[in-house]
Structures are given as C-alpha cells and as structure tokens.
Amino acid sequence: MPYHPEIFQPYEHLIGISICGESRLVPEKNSILRCLQFLDMERISDADLCWNGECVNCQVWIKNGEKEKAVMACRTNVAEGMVITRISDSLK
C-alpha cells in the first residue's frame, strides 16, 4: 500500500516513543492510531477499526507513573517519550 501523507496531521518532525519495549519514531501532532498506521500502513489500514472511539478495538495501555492507563489510540495524541506498554489484539 502506498504512503499517504494526506491522512496525517501536519508535522515538522518525528518524535521518539516506545511501543511494547521497542523504540520507534512517529510523527508529532498525530493520534497514536495514526502513528501506528505510519509505522505499518497496510496492517493498520486493514484492521477492523471504527477510527472514532466507538468500537474500542484500538485500545492501548500507556505508562502512567508506575501504573498503566488504558486509552483509545484513535482519540489520544502521541507525546515525546510516551511508553505504550500493551496494545489490543486488533492492532497486533
């Protein structure tokens, strides 16, 4: 599947986050879900997702101090240094 920059929010640079222990660079100012799509366009584009938070299929868990916090990847923007500890089966 070709790269489609028009689906991403405008960004100037990539930021570092961790996804299940792996360091990745993703576009700033975008949702976690768009960033996952940036990393694997075909897999995320073909996943069974609603893209608006109603299906909960895009749930991920981010590190929040010493705990984890469940968030919807389609409704949560990435932040520099974000640590995503787990992702839903629909995103694997």
trRosetta pair geometry for C-beta under 8 A, 3 or more apart (Angstrom, degrees):
i j d omega theta_ij theta_ji phi_ij phi_ji
1 41 5.0 -143 88 118 118 115
1 42 4.5 157 11 -83 121 84
1 45 6.2 -155 160 43 173 152
2 41 8.0 -91 92 131 23 161
3 41 6.6 -138 -102 -61 54 156
4 7 4.9 50 112 -3 111 111
4 41 7.4 129 17 -142 91 132
5 8 5.9 -60 -163 33 53 109
7 34 7.0 -171 131 -137 93 106
7 37 7.3 -74 114 119 134 144
8 11 6.7 -55 144 1 120 111
8 27 5.6 45 -174 71 140 161
8 30 5.5 -37 -156 -99 90 136
8 34 5.7 133 -114 172 75 127
8 38 6.6 56 -88 -80 133 112
9 27 7.5 169 63 126 76 123
9 29 4.8 -120 106 127 126 99
9 30 4.9 -176 32 -87 102 73
9 34 7.2 94 2 106 87 169
10 29 6.9 -20 80 97 53 146
11 14 7.6 78 135 -75 135 46
11 27 4.0 159 34 -174 164 102
11 28 4.8 148 -144 58 116 73
11 29 5.0 -177 -92 43 90 109
11 30 6.5 -54 -52 -28 132 104
12 28 7.0 -21 44 49 71 125
13 28 6.2 35 71 -1 65 121
14 25 4.0 49 149 169 132 105
14 26 6.1 140 -155 63 88 16
14 27 5.9 -57 -103 -84 67 43
14 28 7.2 -178 -129 -22 19 79
15 25 7.0 157 70 -150 22 66
15 26 6.3 -36 59 65 73 71
15 27 7.7 50 14 170 83 12
15 28 4.9 86 -19 -75 118 89
15 78 6.6 165 71 125 124 119
15 79 7.6 -86 130 164 154 23
15 80 4.5 -106 -167 -93 126 75
15 81 8.0 -70 165 -13 108 51
16 23 6.2 -13 -162 -166 104 99
16 24 7.4 148 -148 78 56 38
16 25 6.0 -36 -90 -95 60 68
16 80 6.5 47 52 -153 70 73
16 81 6.6 36 90 -71 89 46
17 23 7.7 158 86 -149 33 54
17 24 5.9 -25 68 65 79 87
17 26 5.8 -19 19 20 118 120
17 35 7.4 45 31 155 147 154
17 78 5.7 -86 -56 -160 147 118
17 79 7.8 104 -93 69 110 45
17 80 7.6 -134 -69 -142 75 25
17 81 7.0 13 -106 80 57 4
17 82 4.4 -12 -129 62 110 89
17 83 7.2 -170 -171 -77 75 31
17 84 6.7 43 157 -5 117 99
18 21 6.6 10 178 -108 109 10
18 22 6.7 147 -159 68 67 33
18 23 5.7 -37 -100 -92 75 55
18 24 7.3 135 -113 17 24 79
18 82 7.3 -154 34 100 67 53
18 83 4.6 0 59 -121 114 70
18 84 6.6 -168 95 32 61 66
19 22 5.5 -31 68 63 76 90
19 24 5.4 2 9 6 112 131
19 36 7.8 131 -120 -99 151 90
19 39 7.9 -88 12 -21 162 176
19 84 4.7 1 -116 63 63 119
19 87 7.2 16 -168 -39 99 126
20 84 6.7 -36 -32 103 60 88
20 85 7.0 83 -95 -175 51 26
20 86 6.9 76 -91 -101 92 34
20 87 6.6 -71 -46 -1 117 101
24 39 6.1 -10 -168 -101 142 136
26 30 7.0 -120 152 63 103 120
26 35 3.7 34 -169 -153 141 115
26 38 5.7 124 -142 71 83 139
26 39 6.7 -49 -95 -48 99 103
26 78 5.7 -171 94 -93 131 179
27 30 4.9 56 90 0 99 134
27 34 7.5 -60 61 122 113 108
27 35 6.4 -156 43 -102 71 83
27 38 5.8 -176 3 -99 103 164
28 78 7.1 -124 -125 82 42 106
28 80 7.6 -8 -104 -57 105 86
29 77 6.9 -31 -151 -154 26 127
30 34 4.2 -108 174 85 114 128
30 35 5.4 140 98 -54 117 84
30 38 7.3 83 105 -30 162 134
30 77 6.7 145 89 -139 22 82
30 78 6.3 11 72 16 71 108
31 34 4.7 97 54 7 81 99
31 35 7.0 -144 95 -4 45 86
31 73 6.5 103 153 155 101 60
31 74 5.7 29 160 -156 153 30
31 75 6.8 34 -134 -26 126 7
31 76 6.3 97 -151 67 81 41
31 77 5.7 -74 -98 -92 46 52
31 78 7.3 105 170 -19 16 78
32 35 5.6 -59 -152 38 33 113
32 36 6.4 35 151 -20 67 102
32 58 7.9 150 91 160 104 111
32 60 6.0 -116 140 31 153 147
32 71 7.4 105 7 102 149 117
32 73 3.9 -102 89 -149 110 80
32 74 7.7 -78 59 -44 82 24
32 76 5.2 9 -5 83 115 94
32 77 7.3 163 -32 -151 69 12
32 78 5.6 125 -85 -66 64 83
32 82 7.9 -122 -97 129 107 157
32 84 7.0 126 -150 -85 131 136
33 36 5.6 -50 -149 34 34 111
33 37 6.5 35 150 -18 63 104
33 44 7.1 154 -176 -168 74 130
33 49 7.2 155 -153 -177 134 155
33 51 7.0 175 130 -123 155 69
33 58 5.2 -5 -93 -167 120 146
33 73 4.0 115 -59 127 83 100
33 74 4.4 6 -4 -82 151 59
34 37 5.4 -54 -151 38 35 115
34 38 6.3 47 146 -28 65 99
35 38 5.2 -42 -148 27 37 119
35 39 6.7 34 152 -15 63 102
35 78 5.2 56 -35 -40 155 141
36 39 5.7 -56 -153 38 35 110
36 40 6.7 -32 167 40 68 92
36 44 5.1 143 118 -92 95 144
36 73 6.6 3 -2 177 133 144
36 87 7.8 126 -108 -133 144 146
36 91 6.2 -39 -177 -158 159 118
37 40 7.1 -89 -138 69 26 55
37 41 5.8 53 176 -112 72 50
37 44 4.0 -130 -94 92 69 144
37 45 6.3 89 -140 -53 107 75
38 41 7.3 19 -122 -70 15 79
39 44 7.9 86 62 -20 78 134
40 43 4.3 -10 141 37 120 115
40 44 5.6 118 87 -14 85 97
41 44 6.7 -76 -146 45 18 97
41 45 5.7 13 166 -17 62 121
42 45 5.9 -61 -138 40 22 109
42 46 6.1 7 166 -8 62 116
43 46 6.3 -70 -148 43 22 102
43 47 6.6 39 152 -45 61 100
44 47 5.5 -35 -148 4 36 121
44 49 7.6 -6 -175 3 71 147
44 91 7.0 15 -107 -138 87 77
47 57 7.2 175 151 137 110 128
47 90 5.4 102 -175 166 118 87
47 91 6.5 20 -128 -96 163 46
48 55 7.6 -141 136 166 82 156
48 57 6.0 -116 99 -157 80 168
48 90 6.0 -101 60 -142 83 117
49 55 6.5 -174 -150 62 44 142
49 57 5.3 -142 -103 84 67 123
49 58 5.4 56 -132 -54 119 109
49 74 7.2 156 176 -61 120 130
49 90 6.5 133 -71 149 87 133
50 53 7.3 -89 85 32 114 23
50 54 5.0 -67 102 55 162 93
50 55 4.0 147 -7 -12 117 116
50 57 7.2 123 1 26 83 112
50 74 7.7 -88 79 -17 72 171
51 58 7.9 76 -91 -26 38 149
51 74 5.4 170 -155 -133 40 140
52 74 6.5 -90 -61 135 10 146
53 56 7.6 36 -173 -71 51 54
53 58 8.0 -80 -96 51 48 114
53 72 4.7 48 -120 167 91 165
53 74 5.5 -146 -59 78 71 117
53 75 4.8 34 -78 -40 127 127
55 58 7.5 76 77 -2 98 83
56 59 5.4 10 -178 -40 77 113
56 72 6.9 -92 -117 -104 57 101
56 88 7.8 153 146 -93 69 158
57 88 6.0 -179 180 114 44 152
57 90 3.9 18 178 13 99 171
57 91 7.8 145 147 -39 77 81
58 72 5.9 65 84 -167 98 70
58 73 4.0 -109 155 44 106 106
58 74 5.1 88 73 -23 155 94
58 88 6.4 -157 -142 30 11 133
58 90 6.6 -81 -73 86 47 125
58 91 6.2 87 -132 -61 61 118
59 70 5.7 -2 -171 -170 113 102
59 71 7.2 155 -148 80 65 31
59 72 6.1 -47 -94 -100 62 52
59 73 7.0 -168 -104 -13 9 89
59 87 7.9 153 98 -160 53 48
59 88 4.6 90 58 -52 78 122
60 70 7.5 161 86 -148 31 57
60 71 6.1 -24 66 65 78 81
60 73 4.9 74 -4 -67 115 103
60 76 7.8 -125 53 56 109 137
60 84 5.2 -27 169 -151 129 114
60 86 6.7 173 -160 91 60 56
60 87 4.8 -18 -111 -109 91 68
60 88 6.8 -95 -70 -11 53 80
60 91 7.1 -18 -75 30 98 163
61 68 4.3 15 174 177 117 122
61 69 6.7 153 -156 70 67 33
61 70 5.3 -35 -97 -91 78 60
61 71 7.6 137 -107 17 29 72
61 84 7.0 115 74 -164 49 64
61 85 5.0 -54 100 61 101 96
61 86 4.2 25 35 48 117 95
61 87 7.7 -134 20 -66 73 34
62 68 6.9 145 70 -156 29 69
62 69 5.5 -27 62 61 82 89
62 71 5.9 0 3 12 113 122
62 76 7.7 -144 -21 148 141 154
62 82 6.1 -48 -143 -172 124 98
62 83 6.4 121 -163 79 71 58
62 84 5.5 -44 -98 -101 72 57
62 85 6.8 141 -129 4 18 85
63 67 7.8 142 -158 85 53 36
63 68 6.4 -48 -100 -103 42 63
63 69 7.9 35 135 16 6 85
63 82 7.9 160 40 -174 88 54
63 83 3.9 5 13 78 124 117
63 84 7.9 -118 -8 -71 79 14
63 85 5.6 106 -58 -41 81 113
64 67 5.2 -32 74 79 91 84
64 68 6.5 104 20 -150 92 14
64 69 4.0 57 -22 -19 142 115
68 85 5.4 -95 -111 48 119 143
68 86 7.1 26 -155 17 150 108
71 75 7.2 -135 172 75 90 90
71 76 4.3 39 153 -44 134 155
72 75 4.3 40 84 28 114 107
72 76 6.2 147 73 -12 57 99
73 76 6.3 -67 -124 45 26 100
73 87 7.7 31 -60 -135 140 96
73 91 7.1 84 0 -83 162 149
78 82 5.5 -129 -159 16 72 149
79 82 4.8 112 58 -54 74 107
84 87 6.5 35 156 -62 122 92
87 91 4.4 -89 161 80 121 129
87 92 6.3 152 94 -64 110 75
88 91 5.3 89 62 8 76 100
88 92 7.7 -128 103 -20 43 87
89 92 5.5 -45 -151 13 42 118
